Amino acid sequence: MLVMNEIELTKIFKAYGNQNRVKILCLLKREKELPVGEMGRRIRLSVKATSKHLGILLNIGFLENEG
């Protein structure tokens, strides 16, 4: 049985608690890699807003930096 602590669960709910972050995760599951501008265009967000959500996903461990 998988046991998660409070911090891990908080990270998961934070990521999935925002519709735009869920859209980003779904898009990246299909495409693997996309420029931020293209990603924003597809989910109808500005580059700034898309970057903000990507930063949150990175900080909570849902994404990794290249390189």
QUIZIDA-V728698 format. One record per helix or strand of 3 or more residues. SS is the DSSP state (H for helix, E for strand). FROM is the first residue (numbers start at 1). LEN is the number of residues. If there is no record, write none. Layout:
# QUIZIDA-V728698
[[SS | FROM | LEN] [SS | FROM | LEN]]
This chain:
# QUIZIDA-V728698
[[H | 6 | 11] [H | 19 | 13] [H | 36 | 8] [H | 47 | 13]]
